[in-house]
Amino acid sequence: MTSQLPAVVPNTAGTPEAFSTHTMPALVAAAGAKAQLRFLEFFASTIRNPHTRRAYGHAVGDFLRWCGDAGVPSITAVQPLHVAAWIELQTRERAAPTAKLGLAAIRHLFDWLVMGQVIPTNPAASVRGPSHVVRQGKTPVLEPAEARALLDVIDVTTHAGLRDRALIALMVFSFARIGAALAMRVEDVFVQNRRLWVRLREKGGKAHAMPCHHSLEEYLTAYLEQAGIMEDGKGPLFRTIGRGTVRLTRTPLPQANAYAMIGRRAAAAGIATKVGNHSFRATGITAYLKNGGTLEKAAAMANHASTRTTQLYDRRRDEMSLDEVERIRV
């Protein structure tokens, strides 16, 4: 019987010591000490992004449990047929991107085991994932008027309200990913050329700085000054509220808490669209393009390597489709 793999995935510090008190998955334990060490090194050393580490951990854990139930005695005994059968099952039961992510996780793990001479060949190398072509994103977006109403309805007489308004505005006006926003420190809000700037650390550790929209500058300044955290440069920018208090702690706001907050704020503003953490990035990019912005500059502002990625956030076609649907008069 296998243990839950996330139990052996390291903490965000990525230290191998984080594994020492956890149970090794049975299929890995059966392969011997060398395989065990190499397995732990894969998560501790090769995957720096905590979100990728978590996703890969769940995928590999699911696969190993399935292999154990199928009678595979050890991770070294996994064959291409096992990988293909599991991917086929994932394709039937889950969305194509989820199946493709699972295959990517398994491929990378077995590549690592091959390089460590634990196994001779990668059983996932020849397995093909499901076809999946994305031409338009599915993230719900808000109309500019809805985004403005959401920001205006927040009660900013409290530290929580100031924080929430600043966080939402940061995602709208700087196209920041929620992970990059929540990873910011106070010192990542700084003055340059007499204008407030923000510094974001995006995927792959890429640093990205851009000037603040005047509304964002107003909201960030109010938050920093009234919350009294401006001098705590190394502290987290967005923080939790102490239990039973109305004061900010020095604990970074978790992503799940931010998601719940956004749901509450949207409901209070009377917004029916089911928005999430990523909705504001898409909302900002779409609003920018609707007001004459270029795709190339939007990609630079969003820190996208390709404009094809930015196009997934461009939801102007939704309005075009709605106009055309209304032409159907019966």
N, C-alpha and C positions, 0 to 999 in steps of 0.2 A: 504493500500500500504506500502511495506517495504522500508526501506532505504538501501543503499549499506552498507553491513556489514563492509568492511574494514574501513569505517568512524568511527566505534566504536572500532576497534582494537587498542590497545595502541601502543605508540611509543616504540622504542627500550629500553627506560628506564623502561618500564613496570609499570608505576605508575598509580593507579586508577584515579588520577586527569586528566589524558589524555582523559578520556571519558566525562568529565563534559560538554563540549560544543557541543557534537554530539547528533544526533537523535537516539533514540532506535528503533530497528526493531519492526514493529507493532505487530507481533505475541508474542514477548517478553513483550512489553509494556502492552498488553492485559492480561497478566498473573499476573500482580500486582508487587508491589515494591520488594517483596522478590525474585521473579523470576528474576527481572531486576538486582538486586544486584548480585545474584548468577551467572547470565550470564556474567556480567562484570568481576567478579572475575575469571571466567574460563580462560579468555584471559589474564588478568593482573597478575594472581598469579600462574597458573599451567603450563604455556607454557613459558619457558625462551628463547628458540631459536627463534629469530625474523623471520627466514625463515619458520619455522614450524608454527608460529603464523599467518603469512601472508597466508600460504597455507590453514590452517584450517579456517581462516577467510573467504576466498573466498568460500570454500566448504560449510560452514555453511550458508553463505549468500545466495548462490544459492539454497540451500535446503529450507530455510525459505521463499524465494520468490516463489518457486514452491508450497510450502504448502499454502501460501496465495492465489495464483491463483487457487488452488484446493479447496478453501473454508474452510480451516482449521482455526478456529477462534483464537486459542491461541497455544502457544508452549506446553502447558500442555495437549492439545487435540490431539497431534500427536500420531498416532497408528503405529504398525508394518507394516500394509498394506501401509501406506504413505511412510515409509522408503524403503520398498521393491520396490514400484513402481518407486520411484526416482532413486534408484540404478539400476533398470532395464533400465531406460531411459539413465542413465550415461553410462551403459555398451554398449548400442547401438550407442551412439553418440560420445563417447570418448574412449581413450585407457584404458585397464584394470587397470593399475597402478593408473590412475586418479580416476577411480571409487572406487578402494580399499582405496585410501587416503580419499575420501569423506566419505566413510562409517566409517573409523577410526575416523575422526573428529566428526561425529555425535554421534558415540558410546561414545567417551570420554566426549563430552558435556553433554549428557543425564545421563551418570554415575555421573557426577558432580552435576547435578540437583537432581538425586535420593539421593545422599549423603546429599544434603542440604535440603531434605524433601520437594522439590518443586513438584515432581511427585513421585508416588509410585513405578513404574517400568520403566526400560529402553526399549523404543519401538524398539531400534536398536539392542538389544542384540541377538535376534533370527534370524536376517536377515543375510544371507550369501552373501559374495561378489563374484565377478567373479573369476574363476580359472586363475592363472597367475604364470607360472614357468619360471624363468630366469636362463639360463645356461651360457650365454655369454653376455657381455655388448654391447650396441649399440653406445657408444660414439666414434666419429671418432678419429683416432689416426694418428700420423705422423711417417714416417720413420725417423730413427736417422739422416740421411743426410738432410731431410727436416727441422727437428728441429734445426740442426746446421746452415743451411742456413738462417732460420728465425732469429736466434740470431745474426748472422754475418751481416745481411743486415740493422739492426737498426742503425740509425745515433745517435751516442752517444756523439755528440758535444753539445747536449742540455740536460737540466734536464729531459725533457719528455722522451728522448731516453734512458738515463741512468736508469730512473725509469722503463720503459717498459721492457728493457732487464733484469733487476734484478728480476722483477715480474715473467716474463715467465720462467727464469732460476730457480727461487725458486720452481715453480710448477713442472718443469721437474726433477730437481735433488733432491728434498726433498719429492716429491709426495704430496705436500701440496694441500688441497682443496682451492678453490678461496676464500671462506668465511674466512677461517683461515688465509690465506695470507693477505687479506685486513684488518683484525682485528689486525694485528701485530703493536706493537709500536717499536720505534727505539731501546729501551732497550732490545727488544727480539732478537736482533742480538748481540752476546756477544762472548768474547774469553774465551776458557776453554782448558787447556792443550796445550797451544800455537796454538790452531786451532779455527777458527771461527765456532760458533754454531748458530742455530736458534731455537727459542722457538715458538711453534704453539699451539693455543688453538682450539682443534678440537670439534666435535659434543659432546654434553653433558657436555661441560666445561672441557674436559680432556686435561691436559697440556701434550705436547709432544715435547721433545727436541732431536735434532740430529745434528751431525757435518756436515759441508758444504763440498760438492764436491769442488775440487780446482777451477773449473770454476765459480761456484756459489760464492765462497769466493772472487774471483777477481771482479765479477760484483757487488756484494753488497758493497764491500769496495770502489770501484770507485764511486758508486752512493752516498753513505753516505758522502764521503769526498768532492766530487765535488759539491754536492747539498748543502753542508754546514749545514746539519741537525744532525750531529753526536752527538752534545751536547744536543739536545732536546730529552732526553730519554723517556719522557712520551708522546711525540707527535706521531702521526701516521707515520708508516714507508712509506707507499705508499699514496701519496697525489695528489690532483688535481693541475692543472696549473691555475694560476690566469687569469681571463678573460682579454684579451688584453695585457697579459704579457707573459714572458717565464719563470717566477719564480714559484716555488712551493708555495702553500698555506699551511695552517695548517688543511685543511679539508680532511678527509679520502677519498680515491678514491672509488666511488660507484661501485657496481658490474656491473651495466649496462654499465658504462663507460669503465670498464675493458674489457667487452665483445666486445664493439665497437672497442676498441683499437686493440684487438687481430685480429679482422676481417681486419682492415686496414693494420696491420703489415704482416699478411699472404698474402694479396693481393699484397703488395709491394714486397714480396719475391717470387711471382709467384706460390704460393701454391694453387692448385685447391680444395683440400679437405676442406670442410666446418667445420672448427675447432671452438671450443668454449672454455669456461673457464675450463671445465673439461677434455679437450682433452690432456692437458699436463701431468696430473696425470697418465692417461692411457699410454701415450707415454713413460714416465719415467719408469713405472713399467714393461712394455713390453720390453724395452731396457735392463733393469736390468736382467730380466729373460733370455733373449736371450744371454746374456754374462755370463751365468753360475750361476746367483744368484738363491737362493732357495726361494720357495714359502713362507716358514715359516718366513724367514728374511724379505722378501718383505712385508708380512703382518705386521710385527713389525714396519718397517720403515713407512708404510702407516697408522699405528695406527688402523688397522682393528682388531676387536675382533675375527674374524674367517678367516681362509684361503679361505673359500668358497667365501667371499666377494672379496678377492684379485683376485681370479680366474676370476671374471667378467672383470677385467682390463687386463688380459693376452690375447693379441690378436695374439699370435704366430700361432694359428690355421688358421687365415686368410691367411697367407702365404702358409700354407700347402694346404688349399683348392684351392688356385690359381694355385699351381703347379699341382694339380690333374686335374683341369679343362683343363689345357693346354695339357693333355694327350689325350683329345678328338680330334682326327685328322680325318677329313673327307674331 
